[in-house]
Amino acid sequence: MGRTEIVIGLAAILFAAFLLGWAAHWLFFKFNRVSTSNVAELDQMASSLHEAEETRDEALAYIAQHEVELAAQVAQTEAELQAAMDGLGDARREIAELRYYIEENSA
């Protein structure tokens, strides 16, 4: 084989590789092309997802605010309970003192 035949053979192989690559590229984009209806559907899905995320964020903020309010209400209720228990203890001690006083004075 001479030099010219080798060059022509290599050129033919490179041209065949080019044609094969071009055909593969064309087939790939022909089957994977996104239609305008798919793009519209994707846009609608993206906007729905965005709205759902905003709703979730609002719900999380509401829950956090409600949790803070409930924690404050629980703390206030516990303080009121402690005050009531202290008052009840004072009343019991006072009743015990009055009973002792009455028993001492009536005897």
PyMOL commands that set and color helices and strands:
alter all, ss='L'
color gray80, all
select helices_A, chain A and resi 3-31+36-106
alter helices_A, ss='H'
color red, helices_A
deselect
rebuild
show_as cartoon
